[in-house]
Amino acid sequence: MNDRKTSPAGIMLVSIQMLADELGDMGWDFQWSGEETSPRFSGYLIYSGQTDLKKDTLYLLPEGGSAGFPRNRFGYVTQEDLPGAAPHIRCLNQPFSQILNGIIRVFRRYQEFEMQLNRILTDGGSLTDLCHVGSAFFGNPIYIHDDMFTVIALSGRVEGMLKFEYNEHKGKLYIPLWLINDFKFDHEYQHTMELRQAGLWDNNHYPYNIRSLFYNLWDGAEYLGRLMINELRSPLLPSHFQSVEYLAEYAMMLMRRDGLSQNHVYRDFEDTFIDLLTGVPADPRDLRTMLSILDWHESDRYLCLKLQDQNLRGSIHPDTALSNELANVLSGFSCFHYQKRLCIVVNLTLSRGDPGTIRRSLAPYIRDSLMFGGISNPVEGIYAIAQAFRQTDIVLDYITNRDSSQWLLPFSACALSYIRACATRELPPEVLAEPMLLTLLRFDRENGTSYYDTLRTFLLNERSIPKTAEALIIHRTTLTYRLRKIEELVRLNLDDDEQRQYLLFSFFILEGIREPEAKDLRRS
């Protein structure tokens, strides 16, 4: 009864818990005791007074034949009230022959499970084959997803299971994007990612209140994915926590055999987005996988947002409330944390909103949450998000440096200020500006006139006499007199588009510079 061959994963040992669960399924009346940290029994024997006992053997004690058996050291099954410190089961109201047949049945079930898994491995079977065998053993559907939430194996679809998203172009199933985004904000789920033992995802979590037994697939320090057993047909039992670890061992061996584990360092979406944000070449494999899961394309149109705490010292981490608010406003988005700021990438090709609508919808929440936000211009292609995020940084700097009462601005609101700052970084405004404006400024200072402001208002009102006169609150005759005097002081050709643009830009970069408060202006 102990002539079992060793499988590549090691012999599948049986625990008292496994035996108890199986006997319970048979409807037996029994009692059991003895806690175990791991399965220990590789086989069973009828005790007949032998002395060469083994720790990995379960002993069946016939009625009246237990004399001399060391019940504190070796596991056993009995009909009698024979308490001991070792793990044991006391069967009530069953003849010994029935007990023997029941124990044989339990061990045979585990042996057959082990042989099926071993055959899959040695005969070139697949992860899907493993899921089918596992599903039959556990009585529930099983699937495996990889580190990027691609479903790589599935025992079959069962009513009540999560509805996977199917990519016709790739021919693959994926965990839905909405659920991936929920997981990213769920601290409990993030904690489960660290487990190296079986765990339970209970009824209080997604998806659809399905209780699921899971096991993370690790190849050393490399996370490869997760094996999931959904409780849809049969109740999950305590012994399943031990059995699923054995199933996961075979899953790992199949993944290594099929090249699904190639010492590729695990990188989630956040790592790939940070590479794109900082201009570091993203790993092509990571980028392709990410875009495939999100159903995005390199050439899509994107919008970037960046949020920061108004006190400038706090760090914004995604939470469920923020996740729900973003999901209410945005579609086709992903977000990540970088340098204390929350970064959001919106796929405008897929999104239901335009930049203006997104800003108006998010503004109240950003204000009430005491955050500042910057919104980029739309950009073409995933590789352009580095420039888009640079725009969001410029907006946030603009808001904080000016002590602005605005908490969420688009880049267009401060683009000219940024251009002015860049233009005047090397040369001061009075050197860059059209010299004739400096002449008007100087003349106004010396003579008490306002020709500089008159010309500026005239150009801003698109050379409209009525609108300019109304803006300056002067008579049209006064305005035409001033314009004639300006033409006498400086040579202007306001019909020249290029000169008008230069003049308007010069007014902009000279904003704030007025005589006599201005620094020494260079004389023309």
Secondary structure, 3 states (H helix, E strand, C coil): CCCCCCCCCCCCCECHHHHHHHHHHCCCCEEEECCCCCCCECEEEECCCCCCCCCCEEEEECCCCCCCCCCCCCCEEECCCCCCCCCEEEECCCCHHHHHHHHHHHHHHHHHHHHHHHHHHHCCCCHHHHHHHHHHHHCCCEEEEECCCEEEEECCCCCCCCCCEEECCCCEEECCHHHHHHHHHCHHHHHHCCCCCCEEECCCCCCCCCCEEEEEEEECCEEEEEEEEECCCCCCCCCHHHHHHHHHHHHHHHHHHCCCCCCCCCCCHHHHHHHHHHCCCCCHHHHHHHHHHHCCCCCCEEEEEEEEECCCCCCCCCCHHHHHHHHHHCCCEEEEEECCEEEEEEECCCCCCCHHHHHHHHHHHHHHCCEEEEECCCEECHHHHHHHHHHHHHHHHHHHHCCCCCCEEEHHHCHHHHHHHHHCCCCCHHHHCCHHHHHHHHHHHHHCCCHHHHHHHHHHCCCCHHHHHHHHCCCHHHHHHHHHHHHHHCCCCCCCHHHHHHHHHHHHHCCCCCCCCCCCCCCC
